[in-house]
Amino acid sequence: MTDRACLAGITVGDGLDVAVVGALNVSPESFYRGSVATCADDLLRAAEAMAVAGAAFIDVGAVSTAPHLATRIEEAEEADRLGWAVDLLVARVGVPVSADTSRCRPARAALDAGARIINDVTGLAGDADMARELGPRADVGVILMASEGGARGGGDPIAVVTSVLAQALAVARAAGIDASRIVVDPGIGFFRNQGMAWQDWDCAVLARLSALRDLGRPVCIGVSRKSFIGAVAGEDDPGRRLPGSLAATAAAVLSGAQLVRTHDVADTVQAVKVAEAIRRAGEQS
């Protein structure tokens, strides 16, 4: 069976070009300040530039989800931020908009404002109402990320991630979310308490990303400027991690990633095209 999914009218998966997603934030707390735009003009300018550079859609977040930062805000504030940002982008940017949230109230605000994809970093485990909200919305795409909360400590990294994602898919199925609108994400940067250095964990998952094909869903990867790159390369400043981000992106594409989320769309599109060409040459040989 061909593993494909439809996200807001965009089909991703086997036999198709790798899609690139632009990541923007309206949360000043976010770990990478270069992704933050808190006024309308800046947000629109950044989103429009990403669309022109080749972003399939724009993923906007209103609260930092970085597990190593204490940046939680109230759900009502996240909903207000997210609803405002999505409403602005949907009206002006010529690509679909995704909402990066794990809470139901902000998700509902984003969907009511026109978002057509929900990117849940907890894999539906963070808010019991999320799956029930998304189940009846047959036109909404879903990105399910592996959440450390559903993992037992220790174990083979890719096996743990696969098990967690299988659980998330089961929750989605029970809620009536059809698999044809689901993409999975292994949660690079989010597994911090597994009995090994987090950068080693992330590298191990990326090296064996193709194993996630057993889940039967396209794979999304988000490595952009993350802390494992800083740990490996010795670079504390996220603003200086673009080279490492592109290297990790290329490795992920070679390992089977079919959707790539990034803060740097133009550079990533080029890296993805080259990595894809190499991957396809290998498949044909």
C-alpha positions as CSV (number, residue, x, y, z in Angstrom):
1,M,0.0,0.0,0.0
2,T,1.2,3.5,-0.8
3,D,1.7,5.5,2.3
4,R,0.3,8.9,1.6
5,A,-1.7,11.5,3.5
6,C,-3.7,14.6,2.6
7,L,-3.0,17.7,4.7
8,A,-5.1,20.7,3.6
9,G,-5.3,19.5,0.1
10,I,-1.6,18.8,-0.1
11,T,-0.7,15.1,-0.6
12,V,2.5,13.9,1.0
13,G,4.2,10.5,1.1
14,D,5.6,7.8,-1.1
15,G,6.5,8.7,-4.6
16,L,6.1,12.4,-4.1
17,D,8.5,15.3,-3.6
18,V,9.4,16.0,0.0
19,A,7.3,18.9,1.2
20,V,8.8,21.8,3.2
21,V,6.8,23.5,6.0
22,G,7.6,27.0,7.2
23,A,7.6,27.4,11.0
24,L,6.7,30.7,12.6
25,N,5.9,31.7,16.2
26,V,3.9,34.5,17.8
27,S,5.3,33.5,21.2
28,P,8.2,35.7,22.5
29,E,9.2,32.8,24.7
30,S,10.3,30.6,21.7
31,F,13.8,29.2,21.8
32,Y,14.8,30.7,18.4
33,R,14.1,34.4,18.4
34,G,14.5,34.5,14.6
35,S,11.2,32.6,14.2
36,V,9.2,35.1,16.3
37,A,6.9,37.7,14.8
38,T,4.5,39.4,17.2
39,C,3.2,42.2,15.1
40,A,1.0,41.9,12.0
41,D,3.4,43.3,9.5
42,D,6.4,41.2,10.6
43,L,4.2,38.0,10.6
44,L,2.8,38.6,7.2
45,R,6.2,39.5,5.7
46,A,7.8,36.3,7.1
47,A,4.9,34.1,6.0
48,E,4.8,35.5,2.5
49,A,8.5,35.1,2.1
50,M,8.2,31.4,3.1
51,A,5.4,30.8,0.7
52,V,7.4,32.4,-2.2
53,A,10.4,30.3,-1.2
54,G,8.4,27.1,-1.6
55,A,6.7,26.3,1.7
56,A,3.7,24.0,1.2
57,F,2.1,25.5,4.2
58,I,2.8,27.7,7.2
59,D,2.9,26.2,10.8
60,V,2.3,28.8,13.4
61,G,2.7,28.4,17.1
62,A,1.6,30.6,20.0
63,V,3.4,29.0,22.9
64,S,6.9,27.5,23.1
65,T,6.9,23.7,23.2
66,A,10.7,23.4,23.8
67,P,10.9,20.8,26.6
68,H,14.0,22.4,28.2
69,L,12.3,25.8,28.7
70,A,9.8,26.8,31.3
71,T,7.6,28.8,29.1
72,R,4.0,27.7,29.7
73,I,1.3,30.3,29.3
74,E,-2.4,30.1,30.1
75,E,-4.6,28.3,27.6
76,A,-6.8,31.4,27.0
77,E,-3.7,33.5,26.1
78,E,-2.5,30.8,23.7
79,A,-5.9,30.7,22.1
80,D,-6.0,34.5,21.6
81,R,-2.5,34.6,20.1
82,L,-3.2,31.6,17.8
83,G,-6.6,32.8,16.7
84,W,-5.2,36.2,15.8
85,A,-2.2,34.9,13.9
86,V,-4.2,32.3,11.9
87,D,-6.9,34.7,11.0
88,L,-4.3,37.2,9.7
89,L,-2.3,34.6,7.7
90,V,-5.3,32.8,6.2
91,A,-6.6,36.1,4.8
92,R,-3.3,37.1,3.2
93,V,-1.0,34.2,2.5
94,G,-1.6,31.9,-0.5
95,V,-0.8,28.6,1.2
96,P,-2.7,26.7,3.9
97,V,-2.0,27.4,7.6
98,S,-1.3,24.9,10.3
99,A,-1.6,25.4,14.1
100,D,1.1,24.1,16.3
101,T,-0.8,23.4,19.6
102,S,-1.5,20.5,21.9
103,R,-4.5,22.1,23.7
104,C,-8.1,21.9,22.5
105,R,-9.2,25.5,23.2
106,P,-6.3,27.0,21.1
107,A,-6.9,24.4,18.4
108,R,-10.5,25.3,18.2
109,A,-9.7,29.0,18.0
110,A,-7.2,28.3,15.2
111,L,-9.6,26.0,13.3
112,D,-12.4,28.6,13.6
113,A,-10.0,31.2,12.2
114,G,-9.3,29.0,9.1
115,A,-6.4,26.7,10.1
116,R,-6.6,23.4,8.2
117,I,-4.0,21.3,10.0
118,I,-3.2,20.7,13.7
119,N,0.3,19.9,14.6
120,D,0.2,18.3,18.1
121,V,3.5,17.8,19.8
122,T,2.0,15.5,22.4
123,G,0.5,13.1,19.8
124,L,-3.1,13.7,21.3
125,A,-1.8,12.8,24.8
126,G,-1.7,16.3,26.2
127,D,-5.4,17.2,26.1
128,A,-8.1,14.5,26.2
129,D,-10.5,16.7,24.3
130,M,-8.2,17.2,21.3
131,A,-8.9,13.9,19.7
132,R,-12.7,14.4,20.2
133,E,-12.4,17.8,18.6
134,L,-10.5,16.6,15.6
135,G,-12.5,13.4,15.0
136,P,-15.6,15.0,13.3
137,R,-13.5,17.6,11.3
138,A,-12.9,15.3,8.3
139,D,-11.2,18.1,6.3
140,V,-8.5,18.8,9.0
141,G,-5.0,17.3,8.6
142,V,-3.2,16.1,11.7
143,I,0.5,15.8,12.5
144,L,1.1,13.5,15.5
145,M,4.4,13.9,17.2
146,A,5.9,11.3,19.5
147,S,5.6,12.5,23.1
148,E,8.0,11.5,25.8
149,G,5.1,11.4,28.3
150,G,4.0,8.1,26.6
151,A,7.4,6.5,26.7
152,R,9.0,4.3,29.3
153,G,12.5,5.2,30.3
154,G,15.3,3.5,28.4
155,G,15.1,1.2,25.4
156,D,16.1,1.4,21.8
157,P,15.3,4.9,20.5
158,I,13.5,4.0,17.3
159,A,11.6,1.2,19.0
160,V,10.4,3.6,21.7
161,V,9.4,6.2,19.2
162,T,7.6,3.7,17.1
163,S,5.6,2.4,20.1
164,V,4.6,5.9,21.2
165,L,3.4,6.8,17.7
166,A,1.5,3.5,17.4
167,Q,-0.3,4.5,20.6
168,A,-1.1,7.9,19.2
169,L,-2.4,6.4,16.0
170,A,-4.7,4.1,18.0
171,V,-6.1,7.1,19.9
172,A,-6.7,8.9,16.6
173,R,-8.4,5.9,15.1
174,A,-10.7,5.5,18.2
175,A,-11.7,9.2,17.8
176,G,-12.6,8.7,14.1
177,I,-9.6,10.5,12.7
178,D,-8.9,8.7,9.4
179,A,-5.3,7.6,8.8
180,S,-5.4,9.3,5.3
181,R,-5.2,12.7,7.0
182,I,-2.4,11.8,9.5
183,V,1.4,12.3,9.3
184,V,3.7,11.2,12.1
185,D,6.7,12.9,13.6
186,P,9.4,11.2,15.8
187,G,9.8,14.2,18.2
188,I,13.4,15.2,17.6
189,G,14.5,17.2,20.6
190,F,11.7,16.1,22.9
191,F,13.1,12.9,24.5
192,R,15.2,14.1,27.4
193,N,14.8,11.4,30.1
194,Q,15.6,8.1,28.4
195,G,18.8,7.1,30.1
196,M,21.1,8.5,27.4
197,A,22.2,12.0,26.2
198,W,19.4,13.6,24.2
199,Q,21.7,14.4,21.3
200,D,22.7,10.7,21.0
201,W,19.0,9.8,21.1
202,D,18.1,12.2,18.4
203,C,21.0,11.1,16.1
204,A,20.0,7.4,16.6
205,V,16.4,8.2,15.6
206,L,17.4,10.1,12.5
207,A,19.8,7.3,11.5
208,R,17.0,4.8,11.5
209,L,14.1,6.9,10.5
210,S,13.1,4.5,7.7
211,A,11.9,2.1,10.4
212,L,8.9,4.3,11.0
213,R,7.6,3.2,7.7
214,D,6.2,0.2,9.6
215,L,3.5,2.6,10.9
216,G,2.2,3.1,7.4
217,R,2.1,6.9,7.6
218,P,4.2,9.6,6.0
219,V,7.0,10.9,8.3
220,C,7.5,14.6,9.2
221,I,10.8,15.7,10.7
222,G,11.6,18.9,12.6
223,V,15.3,19.4,13.3
224,S,15.6,23.1,12.6
225,R,18.1,24.9,14.9
226,K,17.4,22.4,17.7
227,S,19.5,21.8,20.8
228,F,20.9,18.5,19.6
229,I,22.6,20.3,16.8
230,G,24.1,22.7,19.3
231,A,25.3,19.8,21.5
232,V,26.9,18.0,18.6
233,A,28.4,21.0,16.9
234,G,29.3,23.0,20.1
235,E,27.1,25.9,19.2
236,D,25.0,27.4,22.0
237,D,23.3,30.1,19.9
238,P,20.3,28.8,17.8
239,G,20.9,31.7,15.4
240,R,24.2,30.0,14.4
241,R,22.8,26.5,13.8
242,L,21.7,26.8,10.2
243,P,24.6,24.7,8.7
244,G,23.9,21.9,11.2
245,S,20.1,22.1,10.5
246,L,20.7,21.6,6.8
247,A,23.0,18.7,7.4
248,A,20.4,17.0,9.7
249,T,17.7,17.7,7.2
250,A,19.6,16.1,4.4
251,A,20.3,13.1,6.6
252,A,16.6,12.8,7.4
253,V,15.5,13.0,3.8
254,L,18.0,10.3,2.9
255,S,16.5,8.2,5.8
256,G,13.0,8.6,4.5
257,A,11.5,11.9,5.7
258,Q,8.6,13.1,3.5
259,L,7.8,16.4,5.2
260,V,10.3,18.8,6.7
261,R,9.4,21.6,9.1
262,T,11.9,24.4,9.2
263,H,12.5,28.0,10.2
264,D,14.6,28.6,7.1
265,V,12.5,27.7,4.0
266,A,14.6,28.8,1.1
267,D,17.8,27.2,2.4
268,T,16.0,24.0,3.4
269,V,14.2,23.7,0.0
270,Q,17.6,23.6,-1.7
271,A,19.0,21.1,0.7
272,V,15.9,18.9,0.4
273,K,16.2,18.9,-3.5
274,V,19.8,17.7,-3.4
275,A,19.2,15.1,-0.8
276,E,16.1,13.8,-2.7
277,A,18.1,13.5,-5.9
278,I,20.8,11.5,-4.1
279,R,18.1,9.3,-2.5
280,R,16.4,8.6,-5.8
281,A,19.7,7.8,-7.5
282,G,20.3,5.2,-4.8
283,E,16.9,3.7,-5.2
284,Q,17.4,3.3,-8.9
285,S,20.9,1.7,-8.7
